[in-house]
Amino acid sequence: MTFAERVQAVAKKGFTERQAGFLVTVMLHSGVCIGRQYCAYARIARGQKMYDFFGSLVAKKFATSYAAAHRRAHILHVHSKPLYAAIGEPHNRNRKPVTLARAVERLMLLDAVLAERRLQWLGTEREKIEYFSAATGLRLKELPHLVFGAGSNKTIRYFPDKLPIGITGDGRTHVFTYLVNRPTPVDFRAFLHRHAELLRALPEWELRLLVPHHLLESAPLFEHAAREEMTRPLRLDDVAELRWYFEQQDQVDRGGAPDDFRRFRRACRSFRAPRFHVLYRLWKKNGDGPVDATVSPVLEDKVARRRGQVTSHLLPHAYAHLASLVGSA
């Protein structure tokens, strides 16, 4: 379904086109919203129209309002299955209730989407798979994914980070968002590895770091991590040694001893940087693939030619009054 088709389907539930457009945006990208976001979308002043709209959503059981950290602040969770079914997403995970801290993080993502109305935003797993499979020719297993469980209980989630991805009007540049919600970029490095194959396949992209005020000092750490992962490919000799080191470290983790203790100590010193700690976790889960990919110079070349950019965007709104623990969950 196109965005316009989704808006029309929701409008048939008794909403104006403006209200329906906002609801579709919320359901696709966050599942939650607050009053100022509707006012920004509708380009209206905060007042009775906003209160009437939100009040009707709660009264008709399309949404639930729950109090935030500040007693006068309320977050609306849109969870109605008929509404999600109308946009072709009856089982979308945004319907599920989340912790207050996670709800505020989703509000931050919605703010990022609302701030860039000129972009076409991809929100669901299905539309991301369909779009990038067609745009790049990548196989399904080459798209960002995580595997949960094993054997018959194995589940694969594609684009598991559930972050909005924007596309410019000419379809050439793609904007990948990443919400900085931790002081250090350990999870971010794993995100970069998951998306590396896709970023190599796209002609142009921007990785946009969304930075809340209380984590502003962490932004340089994330930018450095991105440069390190993307612009410093390993040599083939280094990869061979790294693979040996991971095998030995795994042996040690299992209670054994390294085959060559001196060589192992040298490798420990050589590969003590954070990027290798994350890569070890990925190697244990996915085998040699993530390690072998580190020799590719494609991302380094894209960054050098400004076909790939990493930017930090300070979120303009305050969120502390909504959840004092956001960023620590």
Secondary structure, 3 states (H helix, E strand, C coil): CCHHHHHHHHHCCCCCHHHHHHHHHHHHHCCEECHHHHHHHHCCCCCHHHHHHHHHHHHCCCEEEEECCCCCCEEEEECCHHHHHHCCCCCCHHHCCCCHHHHHHHHHHHHHHHCCCCCEEECCHHHHHHHHHHHHCCCHHHCCEEEECCHHHCEEEECCCCCCEEECCCCCEEEEEEECCCCCCHHHHHHHHHHHHHHHHCCEEEEEEEECHHHHHHHHHHHHHHHHHHHCCCCHHHHHHHHHHHHHHHHHHCCCCCCCHHHHHHHHHHCCCHHHHHHHHHHHHHCCHHHHHHHCCHHHHHHHCCCEEEEEEECCCCCCCCCCCCCCC
